[in-house]
Amino acid sequence: MIYQMAGARWPMTAHKLESVSYHYIGVSPDALEGAASFLEKRPPEFAMDPAKDMPPEYPWFPEQPFPKNVQE
């Protein structure tokens, strides 16, 4: 996200995207499990899969076309 947003026209674009992501993670079952396991002094048992359980806004950036020939 840092690399993609470095060229953004307005810093609030990155801020909004980051805020949505933090909110999604903060209300997730893994956030509750992390806090509970810390307070209970036990290893966490995270249920979410980082490859599948992404925020609804993901993918954040459209895939950019890459020319087959550099001359194009």
Secondary structure, DSSP 8 states (H G I E B T S, - for coil): -HHHHTT-S-HHHHHHHHHHHHHHHHTSHHHHHHHHHHHTTS-------TTT---TT-S-S------SSTT-
